[in-house]
Amino acid sequence: MPSKLTKELAVHYRQIIEAMGEDPSRNGLLKTPERAAKAIQFLTKGYNEDPAAILRSAIFEQEYSEMVLVKDIEIYSLCEHHILPFIGKAHIAYIPNGKIVGLSKLPRVVDVFARRLQVQERLTIDILNCIQDTLNPTGVAVVIEAMHLCMMMRGVQKQNSVTTTSAFTGEFQKQPTRTEFMNLIGKKLH
């Protein structure tokens, strides 16, 4: 049974389909408004999740003061300007300050922020600030590389363009640490 929100969104999708000149009662489109309503709810479920709580659920006391890096984290998000996907990878590192976090929590934080209407620049900063504010490490680094369908399918129509954003705090603002991070994300070690 569809939720109240799913039903409400489906009405709007049906209206959009009709406004485009298509027949929403056509066999192939009969269930499209409800499917689209469920899809948009899934793609924006990050509004209902707390990324800091995710991190806090797996913080452990540990004396470790070297870089912890999780790279090649898949990102699937929606551009807030056109509601078209952008897809790519995030690379996250932090230097613990007496506390580490369960490794799976970093990709989960990425997913929470990515599952909102976004711009890549804010997504980068949201991830960085959440980790910095929650773990209080001596530094955080976030680099995101993504391809934006709003640039590929419409507008400028450049199929091979990749946008890279980065943000750094603490120790990663120092050139040697930043260089080590950038070198590590560029190498295949496995």
Secondary structure, 3 states (H helix, E strand, C coil): CCCHHHHHHHHHHHHHHHHCCCCCCCHHHCCHHHHHHHHHHHHCHHHHCCHHHHHHCCEEECCCCCCEEEEEEEEEEEECCCCCEEEEEEEEEEECCCEEECCCHHHHHHHHHHCCEECHHHHHHHHHHHHHHHHCCCEEEEEEEEEEHHHHCCCCCCCCCCEEEEEECHHHHCHHHHHHHHHHHHCCCC
